[in-house]
Amino acid sequence: MKKIAIVFLTVLMAWPAAAQTPLKFMVSEDVSYDDNIYLTDDNTKDSFISSTQVGANYKANVPGSGLELSATGLVGYNAYTEDSSKNNYWNAFANVDLKNDMFNVGDNFLYTSDPANSELTERAERINNTGYISFKTSTEKTLGFGLFADDSFDRYFQAEYGDALNRNRVNVGAKLFYNVSPKTSFFAEYMYSDIAYETNKDNNSTGSTVGLGVEGDITATVNGIAKVTYAMRDYDNDVAGVNNYNDLFGYYVALQWQPTDRNTIRLSGERSMQESMYGSNRYYADTLVSLYGSQKIFDKWTASLTLGWENMAYDRYVGNTKRNDDLYTIRPALDYQFKDWLSAGVWYQFRTRQSNTNPFDYNRNQAGIYAKALF
């Protein structure tokens, strides 16, 4: 779910951050070819896909409060030439956010039928909703303090997935800041988590995560966040042959380097525990790194390249094997800005999963063209 939400948020953040008018609309059309829509090497099927997205974004300051209100909505329809009755699906995303320099409260809603995470290969119709709130003291002082909390639930429409993955997660935490400047802070944080499953009670757990990091303007041209983490998780119920305690050293990185206004490099990555429905595994250790680079060519063309790697390491044997997957992604793209409000482009993506458990291997080639209008 996390990966799908990030995709939507990335698209939405590409909208103009400061519009001339508080309300903006978006319409996009992407026509693509996918040579392996079921993500398998055993019975590959290809398809042409039409993806139509319509959305709106509202952003305005709340008079006399110093608060900024933003609201975003997006709905789309994805049509397949291969077995359309099975493969066609709707998607939707919505966000409401109210914030200033010290306070932030909001809610994200996602409806989709894409695979829920990298261990699933079939579509899984589901919703995710995450509400969040945070507060921190002013960065004008050297030492600061912050609080944060979020509540996220996942609900699947198919009983096969719902029985295993319907759950609610609550995170509550605190941060201590050392503010080097109003725009740069070192921090230490602690987060308590509670995961409660609707049916799969054996996976109910509580946990703690501690982290150390830096956020804000790291240098004159690099900004974002980078932290190292240590997560501990205790499961509520005993399961034969399975440990009730697990821990994991991890990290979270989201950095952007923009040496000039014509080129951008983004590094993102995370290592964390992700919920699992594979065999007797309660979780898998998920390690991912993504590198994106773009270069403006002349005034209207932009070339970009995305490289990605993800490793999923499972803790429990299924048969004689502890499943271990590596996923590699490469995505070049070329975009043309006709006007401030109109753009188009072409893209290609190759993705492969190499697993020590044979049924999960696959190669996938996708290519498409798109057009997007903002008004």
Residue pairs with C-beta under 8 A, 6 or more apart in sequence:
1 110
1 116
1 117
1 126
1 128
1 154
2 117
2 274
3 117
3 118
4 110
4 112
4 114
4 116
5 93
5 108
5 110
5 128
5 130
8 74
8 93
8 110
9 95
9 108
11 74
12 55
12 57
12 72
12 74
12 93
12 95
15 24
15 26
15 57
15 72
15 374
16 24
16 374
17 59
18 59
19 57
19 59
22 58
22 59
22 60
23 56
23 57
23 58
24 56
24 57
24 58
24 374
24 375
25 54
25 55
25 56
25 57
25 374
25 375
26 53
26 54
26 55
26 56
26 57
26 74
26 372
26 373
26 374
27 53
27 54
27 55
27 372
27 373
28 51
28 52
28 53
28 370
28 371
28 372
28 373
29 50
29 51
29 52
29 53
29 370
29 371
29 372
30 49
30 50
30 51
30 53
30 368
30 369
30 370
31 48
31 49
31 50
31 51
31 368
31 369
31 370
32 48
32 49
32 51
32 366
32 367
32 368
32 369
33 46
33 47
33 48
33 49
33 366
33 367
33 368
34 46
34 47
34 48
34 49
34 364
34 365
34 366
35 44
35 46
35 364
35 365
35 366
36 44
36 45
36 46
36 362
36 363
36 364
36 365
37 45
37 46
37 47
37 49
37 80
37 82
37 87
38 44
38 45
38 121
38 122
39 115
39 121
39 353
39 362
39 364
40 121
40 359
40 362
41 361
41 362
41 363
42 359
45 82
45 83
46 82
47 80
47 81
47 82
47 87
48 80
48 81
49 78
49 79
49 80
49 81
49 368
50 78
50 79
51 76
51 77
51 78
51 79
52 76
52 77
52 78
52 79
53 74
53 75
53 76
54 74
54 75
54 76
55 72
55 73
55 74
55 75
55 93
56 72
56 73
57 70
57 71
57 72
57 73
58 69
58 70
58 71
58 72
59 68
59 69
59 70
59 71
60 68
60 69
60 70
61 67
61 68
61 69
62 68
62 69
62 98
65 100
66 100
66 101
67 98
67 99
67 100
67 103
68 98
68 99
68 100
69 97
69 98
70 95
70 96
70 97
70 98
71 94
71 95
71 96
71 97
72 93
72 94
72 95
73 92
73 93
73 94
73 95
74 91
74 92
74 93
74 94
75 90
75 91
75 92
76 90
76 91
76 92
77 88
77 89
77 90
77 91
78 88
78 89
78 90
78 91
79 88
80 87
80 88
87 123
89 112
89 113
89 123
89 125
90 111
90 113
91 111
91 112
91 113
91 114
92 109
92 110
92 111
92 112
93 108
93 109
93 110
93 111
94 107
94 108
94 109
95 106
95 107
95 108
95 109
96 106
96 107
97 104
97 105
97 106
98 104
98 105
98 106
99 105
99 106
101 138
101 139
102 135
102 136
102 137
102 138
103 134
103 135
104 132
104 133
104 134
104 135
105 132
105 133
105 134
106 131
106 132
106 133
107 129
107 130
107 131
107 132
108 128
108 129
108 130
108 131
108 132
109 127
109 128
109 129
110 127
110 128
110 129
111 126
111 127
112 125
112 126
113 123
113 124
113 125
113 126
114 123
114 124
115 121
115 122
115 123
115 124
116 124
116 126
116 154
116 156
116 161
116 165
117 274
117 275
118 286
118 310
118 312
118 325
118 327
118 353
119 276
119 277
119 278
119 284
119 312
119 325
119 360
120 161
120 277
121 360
121 362
124 156
124 157
124 158
124 161
125 156
125 157
125 158
126 154
126 155
126 156
126 157
126 161
127 154
127 155
128 152
128 153
128 154
128 155
129 152
129 153
130 150
130 151
130 152
131 150
131 151
131 152
132 148
132 149
132 150
132 151
133 148
133 149
133 150
134 146
134 147
134 148
134 149
135 146
135 147
135 148
136 144
136 145
136 146
136 147
136 175
136 177
137 144
137 145
137 146
137 177
138 144
139 177
139 179
139 181
139 182
139 183
139 185
140 179
140 182
141 179
142 178
142 179
143 176
143 177
143 178
143 179
144 176
144 177
144 178
144 179
144 185
145 174
145 175
145 176
145 177
146 174
146 175
146 176
146 177
146 187
147 173
147 174
147 175
148 171
148 172
148 173
148 174
148 175
148 191
149 170
149 171
149 172
149 173
150 170
150 171
151 168
151 169
151 170
151 171
152 168
152 169
152 170
152 171
153 167
153 168
153 169
154 165
154 166
154 167
154 168
155 162
155 166
156 162
156 165
156 166
161 277
162 198
162 199
163 199
163 200
164 199
164 200
164 277
165 197
165 200
165 275
165 277
166 197
166 198
166 199
166 200
167 195
167 196
167 197
167 198
167 200
167 203
167 275
168 195
168 196
168 198
169 193
169 194
169 195
169 196
170 193
170 194
171 191
171 192
171 193
172 191
172 192
173 189
173 190
173 191
173 192
173 209
174 189
174 190
175 187
175 188
175 189
176 187
176 188
176 189
177 185
177 186
177 187
178 185
178 186
178 187
179 185
180 186
181 216
181 217
183 216
183 217
184 214
184 215
184 216
184 217
184 218
185 214
185 215
185 216
186 212
186 213
186 214
187 211
187 212
187 213
187 214
187 215
187 227
188 210
188 211
188 212
189 210
189 211
189 212
189 213
189 227
190 208
190 209
190 210
190 211
191 208
191 209
191 210
191 211
192 206
192 207
192 208
193 205
193 206
193 207
193 208
193 209
193 233
194 205
194 206
195 203
195 204
195 205
195 206
195 207
195 275
196 204
197 203
197 204
201 236
201 237
202 235
202 237
202 239
202 282
203 235
203 275
203 282
204 235
204 236
204 237
205 233
205 234
205 235
205 236
205 282
206 233
206 234
206 236
207 231
207 232
207 233
207 234
208 231
208 232
209 229
209 230
209 231
209 232
210 229
210 230
211 227
211 228
211 229
211 230
211 252
212 227
212 228
213 225
213 226
213 227
213 228
213 252
214 225
214 226
214 227
215 224
215 225
215 226
215 227
216 223
216 225
217 223
218 224
218 226
218 255
221 257
221 258
221 259
222 255
222 256
222 257
223 255
223 256
224 253
224 254
224 255
224 256
225 252
225 253
225 254
225 255
226 251
226 252
226 253
226 254
226 255
227 251
227 252
227 253
228 249
228 250
228 251
229 249
229 250
229 251
229 252
229 271
229 272
230 247
230 248
230 249
230 250
231 247
231 248
231 250
231 272
231 273
232 245
232 246
232 247
233 245
233 246
233 247
233 273
233 283
234 244
234 245
235 242
235 244
235 245
235 282
238 244
239 280
239 282
241 280
241 316
242 280
242 282
242 316
243 315
246 273
246 282
246 283
246 315
248 271
248 272
248 273
248 285
249 271
250 270
250 271
250 272
250 273
251 269
251 270
251 271
252 269
252 270
252 272
253 267
253 268
253 269
253 270
254 266
254 267
254 268
255 266
255 267
255 268
256 264
256 265
256 266
256 267
257 264
257 265
257 266
257 267
258 264
258 265
261 296
262 295
262 296
263 293
263 294
263 295
263 296
264 292
264 293
264 294
265 291
265 292
265 293
265 294
266 290
266 291
266 292
266 293
267 289
267 290
267 291
268 289
268 290
268 292
269 287
269 288
269 289
269 290
270 286
270 287
270 288
271 285
271 286
271 287
271 288
272 285
272 286
273 283
273 284
273 285
273 286
274 283
274 284
274 285
274 286
274 312
275 282
275 283
276 282
276 283
276 284
276 314
278 284
278 314
278 318
278 323
279 314
279 316
279 318
279 323
280 316
280 318
281 314
281 315
281 316
281 318
281 323
282 315
282 316
283 315
284 312
284 313
284 314
284 315
284 323
285 311
285 312
285 313
285 314
285 315
286 310
286 311
286 312
287 310
287 311
287 312
287 313
288 308
288 309
288 310
288 311
289 308
289 309
289 310
290 306
290 307
290 308
290 309
290 329
291 306
291 307
291 308
292 304
292 305
292 306
292 307
293 304
293 305
294 302
294 303
294 304
294 305
295 302
295 303
295 304
296 302
297 303
300 336
300 337
300 338
301 334
301 335
301 336
301 337
302 334
302 335
302 336
302 337
303 332
303 333
303 334
304 332
304 333
304 334
304 335
305 330
305 331
305 332
305 333
306 329
306 330
306 331
306 332
306 333
307 329
307 330
308 327
308 328
308 329
308 330
308 331
309 326
309 327
309 328
309 329
310 325
310 326
310 327
311 324
311 325
311 326
311 327
312 323
312 324
312 325
312 327
313 322
313 324
314 322
314 323
314 324
315 322
316 322
318 357
321 356
321 357
323 355
323 356
323 357
323 360
324 355
324 356
325 353
325 354
325 355
325 356
325 357
325 360
326 353
326 354
326 355
327 351
327 352
327 353
327 354
328 351
328 352
328 354
329 349
329 350
329 351
330 349
330 350
331 347
331 348
331 349
331 350
332 347
332 348
333 345
333 346
333 347
333 348
334 345
334 346
334 347
335 343
335 344
335 345
336 343
336 344
336 345
337 343
338 344
340 374
341 373
341 374
341 375
342 371
342 372
342 373
342 374
343 371
343 372
344 369
344 370
344 371
344 372
345 369
345 370
346 367
346 368
346 369
346 370
347 367
347 368
347 369
347 370
348 365
348 366
348 367
349 364
349 365
349 366
349 367
350 363
350 364
350 365
350 366
351 363
351 364
351 366
352 362
352 363
352 364
353 360
353 361
353 362
354 361
355 361
